Amino acid sequence: MLQGPYGSLERDRPLIRLPFTTFIVGTLLLPLTGMIACLFISLLYHFEDATYTHCRVSNYLPSISSAISRVPERYIWRCCIGLHSASRYLVTFAYFSFYRSCFAKRMVELLLSGLALVCSLAENTGLLLLTYVSSTETYTVHKNGFIVFIASSLLHMLITCRLWQVNRKYSVNPEELTSYRWKVRLFLFNVSCCLAAAYFFRRHNKYCEQGVYTLFALFEYLVVLSNMAFHLTAFWDFRSKEMWT
């Protein structure tokens, strides 16, 4: 317990200091761990149900929606995403504050910063929606949550790449340059995986070929993993920052 008169320097010191990099890594480990755990349990205990589709052809991997829709996978995923979401909202506002300080005199970039904030909030909200309403409960709501998540995620990544492209012109920080390069690579990879997943999903529904849904599931995993990796670039963006309370 801190001692001293009310309002003294000792009393005003933060009780907890946490490097922002540790906070970022911990935040993203939650959905990663949850996703791996759900896939492992689905494959081990619910393989037939998790890989079943209306085509009734052989598949070897469950989609993420299928992997998180059963018990106990449903509760593992909801717990991980619920804990992770509060931190994600905090990081969203940290980025918005950072952009406002960087682009205080650039109106176009300030407007893009505001749009990036809206997209990031929508992305996280869409993720919560598709998490807490599973595809086996209310498919339409789950599907709409997925659409909001993917659309806002892609737009957020595109705007972020643009903002960092402008920012690097005024920065000589090598970490910020590294962050920008990885953002662009991960955005392009994410778009490619989204297109591939959409192609295999449509092909599966149209032709019901064996193993095609497995390819869809694989690219869906890569979409989610590259999304996580994109957000992990905050490791470089806030490397020197601390959180305290």
C-alpha positions as CSV (number, residue, x, y, z in Angstrom):
1,M,0.0,0.0,0.0
2,L,1.3,3.5,-0.8
3,Q,1.5,5.8,2.1
4,G,1.6,9.6,2.2
5,P,-0.8,12.6,2.2
6,Y,-3.6,12.7,-0.3
7,G,-2.5,14.1,-3.6
8,S,1.2,13.6,-2.9
9,L,3.6,12.4,-5.7
10,E,3.8,9.0,-4.1
11,R,0.1,8.5,-4.2
12,D,-0.2,9.8,-7.8
13,R,2.3,7.3,-9.1
14,P,0.8,4.5,-11.4
15,L,0.3,1.2,-9.6
16,I,0.8,-0.9,-12.7
17,R,3.0,-0.3,-15.7
18,L,2.8,-2.5,-18.8
19,P,4.8,-2.2,-22.0
20,F,2.3,-1.7,-24.9
21,T,4.1,-4.4,-26.9
22,T,3.2,-6.9,-24.2
23,F,-0.3,-5.7,-24.1
24,I,-0.6,-6.1,-27.9
25,V,0.8,-9.6,-28.0
26,G,-1.4,-10.7,-25.1
27,T,-4.5,-9.3,-26.8
28,L,-3.8,-11.2,-30.0
29,L,-2.8,-14.4,-28.3
30,L,-6.4,-14.7,-27.0
31,P,-8.2,-15.2,-30.4
32,L,-5.2,-17.2,-31.7
33,T,-5.3,-19.6,-28.8
34,G,-9.1,-19.8,-29.0
35,M,-9.1,-20.6,-32.7
36,I,-6.4,-23.3,-32.4
37,A,-8.2,-24.9,-29.4
38,C,-11.6,-24.9,-31.2
39,L,-10.2,-26.4,-34.4
40,F,-8.3,-29.1,-32.4
41,I,-11.4,-30.1,-30.4
42,S,-13.6,-30.1,-33.4
43,L,-11.3,-32.3,-35.4
44,L,-10.7,-34.6,-32.5
45,Y,-14.2,-35.0,-31.1
46,H,-16.7,-33.6,-33.6
47,F,-15.1,-34.4,-36.9
48,E,-18.1,-35.7,-38.8
49,D,-20.5,-32.9,-37.6
50,A,-17.9,-30.1,-38.1
51,T,-17.0,-31.1,-41.6
52,Y,-20.5,-31.9,-42.8
53,T,-22.0,-29.8,-45.6
54,H,-25.2,-29.9,-47.6
55,C,-23.2,-31.5,-50.5
56,R,-22.4,-34.6,-48.4
57,V,-19.0,-35.0,-49.9
58,S,-15.8,-35.8,-48.1
59,N,-14.1,-32.8,-46.3
60,Y,-11.2,-32.8,-44.0
61,L,-11.3,-29.3,-42.3
62,P,-14.2,-27.5,-40.6
63,S,-14.9,-23.9,-41.4
64,I,-14.3,-21.5,-38.5
65,S,-18.0,-20.9,-38.1
66,S,-18.6,-24.7,-37.8
67,A,-15.6,-25.1,-35.4
68,I,-17.0,-22.5,-32.9
69,S,-20.6,-23.6,-33.0
70,R,-20.5,-26.6,-30.7
71,V,-19.9,-27.2,-27.0
72,P,-17.3,-26.7,-25.5
73,E,-15.8,-24.9,-28.5
74,R,-18.5,-22.2,-28.5
75,Y,-17.7,-21.2,-24.9
76,I,-13.9,-21.3,-25.4
77,W,-14.2,-19.0,-28.4
78,R,-16.7,-16.6,-26.8
79,C,-14.5,-16.3,-23.7
80,C,-11.4,-15.5,-25.7
81,I,-13.1,-13.0,-28.0
82,G,-14.9,-11.4,-25.2
83,L,-11.7,-10.8,-23.2
84,H,-9.9,-9.7,-26.4
85,S,-12.5,-7.2,-27.6
86,A,-12.1,-4.7,-24.8
87,S,-8.4,-4.5,-25.5
88,R,-9.1,-4.1,-29.2
89,Y,-11.4,-1.2,-28.6
90,L,-8.6,0.4,-26.5
91,V,-6.0,-0.1,-29.3
92,T,-8.5,1.4,-31.8
93,F,-8.7,4.7,-29.9
94,A,-4.9,4.6,-29.3
95,Y,-4.4,4.6,-33.1
96,F,-6.9,7.4,-33.6
97,S,-5.1,9.6,-31.0
98,F,-1.8,8.8,-32.7
99,Y,-3.2,9.7,-36.2
100,R,-4.6,13.0,-34.8
101,S,-1.2,14.0,-33.5
102,C,0.6,13.0,-36.8
103,F,-1.9,14.6,-39.1
104,A,-3.1,17.6,-37.1
105,K,-2.7,20.0,-40.1
106,R,-3.7,17.5,-42.9
107,M,-7.5,17.5,-43.4
108,V,-7.7,14.5,-45.8
109,E,-5.6,12.3,-43.5
110,L,-7.7,13.4,-40.5
111,L,-10.9,12.4,-42.3
112,L,-9.3,9.1,-43.2
113,S,-8.3,8.7,-39.5
114,G,-11.9,9.1,-38.5
115,L,-13.0,6.6,-41.1
116,A,-10.3,4.1,-39.9
117,L,-11.7,4.5,-36.4
118,V,-15.3,3.7,-37.6
119,C,-14.0,0.7,-39.6
120,S,-12.0,-0.6,-36.7
121,L,-15.0,-0.3,-34.3
122,A,-17.3,-2.0,-36.9
123,E,-14.7,-4.8,-37.4
124,N,-14.6,-5.6,-33.7
125,T,-18.4,-5.3,-33.3
126,G,-18.9,-7.6,-36.3
127,L,-16.5,-10.1,-34.8
128,L,-18.5,-10.0,-31.5
129,L,-21.7,-10.5,-33.4
130,L,-20.6,-13.5,-35.3
131,T,-19.0,-14.9,-32.2
132,Y,-22.0,-14.6,-29.8
133,V,-24.6,-15.7,-32.5
134,S,-23.4,-18.9,-34.0
135,S,-24.3,-20.2,-37.4
136,T,-26.3,-23.1,-35.9
137,E,-28.4,-20.6,-33.8
138,T,-29.4,-17.7,-36.2
139,Y,-27.6,-18.2,-39.5
140,T,-28.7,-14.8,-41.0
141,V,-27.4,-12.8,-38.0
142,H,-24.2,-14.8,-38.0
143,K,-23.7,-14.3,-41.7
144,N,-24.3,-10.5,-41.5
145,G,-21.8,-10.3,-38.6
146,F,-19.3,-12.0,-40.8
147,I,-19.9,-9.7,-43.7
148,V,-19.5,-6.6,-41.5
149,F,-16.3,-8.1,-40.1
150,I,-14.7,-8.9,-43.5
151,A,-15.8,-5.6,-45.2
152,S,-14.8,-3.3,-42.4
153,S,-11.6,-5.3,-41.9
154,L,-10.5,-4.9,-45.5
155,L,-11.4,-1.2,-45.6
156,H,-9.6,-0.6,-42.3
157,M,-6.5,-2.2,-43.6
158,L,-6.6,-0.3,-46.9
159,I,-7.0,3.1,-45.1
160,T,-4.3,2.2,-42.5
161,C,-1.8,1.4,-45.3
162,R,-2.6,4.8,-46.9
163,L,-2.1,6.6,-43.6
164,W,1.2,4.9,-43.0
165,Q,2.3,5.6,-46.6
166,V,1.8,9.3,-45.9
167,N,3.4,9.1,-42.4
168,R,6.6,7.4,-43.6
169,K,7.3,10.5,-45.8
170,Y,7.8,12.5,-42.6
171,S,9.4,9.8,-40.4
172,V,12.9,8.4,-40.4
173,N,12.1,5.8,-37.8
174,P,13.1,2.4,-39.1
175,E,10.5,0.6,-37.0
176,E,7.7,2.7,-38.6
177,L,9.1,1.8,-42.0
178,T,9.1,-1.9,-41.1
179,S,5.6,-1.6,-39.8
180,Y,4.4,0.0,-43.0
181,R,6.0,-2.7,-45.2
182,W,4.4,-5.5,-43.3
183,K,1.1,-3.8,-43.3
184,V,1.1,-3.6,-47.0
185,R,2.2,-7.2,-47.4
186,L,-0.3,-8.6,-45.0
187,F,-3.1,-6.5,-46.6
188,L,-2.3,-7.9,-50.0
189,F,-2.1,-11.4,-48.6
190,N,-5.4,-11.0,-46.8
191,V,-7.2,-9.8,-50.0
192,S,-5.7,-12.7,-51.9
193,C,-6.9,-15.2,-49.3
194,C,-10.4,-13.6,-49.2
195,L,-10.7,-13.9,-53.0
196,A,-9.5,-17.5,-52.9
197,A,-11.9,-18.4,-50.0
198,A,-14.8,-16.8,-51.9
199,Y,-13.9,-18.7,-55.0
200,F,-13.8,-22.1,-53.3
201,F,-16.9,-21.5,-51.3
202,R,-18.9,-20.7,-54.4
203,R,-17.4,-23.6,-56.3
204,H,-18.3,-26.0,-53.5
205,N,-21.9,-24.8,-53.4
206,K,-22.2,-25.0,-57.2
207,Y,-20.4,-28.2,-58.0
208,C,-20.2,-30.1,-54.7
209,E,-16.7,-31.4,-55.5
210,Q,-14.8,-33.5,-52.9
211,G,-12.2,-31.5,-50.9
212,V,-13.2,-28.1,-52.2
213,Y,-14.8,-27.0,-49.0
214,T,-11.5,-28.0,-47.3
215,L,-9.7,-25.5,-49.4
216,F,-12.3,-22.9,-48.5
217,A,-11.7,-23.6,-44.8
218,L,-7.9,-23.4,-45.2
219,F,-8.1,-20.0,-46.9
220,E,-10.5,-18.9,-44.3
221,Y,-8.0,-19.7,-41.6
222,L,-5.4,-17.7,-43.5
223,V,-7.7,-14.7,-43.8
224,V,-8.1,-14.7,-40.0
225,L,-4.5,-15.3,-39.3
226,S,-3.3,-12.5,-41.6
227,N,-5.9,-10.2,-40.0
228,M,-4.3,-11.0,-36.6
229,A,-0.8,-10.5,-38.0
230,F,-1.9,-7.1,-39.4
231,H,-3.0,-5.9,-36.0
232,L,0.2,-7.3,-34.5
233,T,2.1,-4.6,-36.4
234,A,1.1,-2.3,-33.6
235,F,4.1,-4.0,-31.9
236,W,6.3,-1.6,-33.9
237,D,3.9,1.3,-33.9
238,F,3.8,1.6,-30.1
239,R,7.1,-0.1,-29.2
240,S,8.2,2.7,-26.9
241,K,4.8,3.3,-25.2
242,E,3.5,2.1,-21.9
243,M,0.1,1.4,-20.3
244,W,-0.3,2.4,-16.7
245,T,-3.0,2.7,-14.1
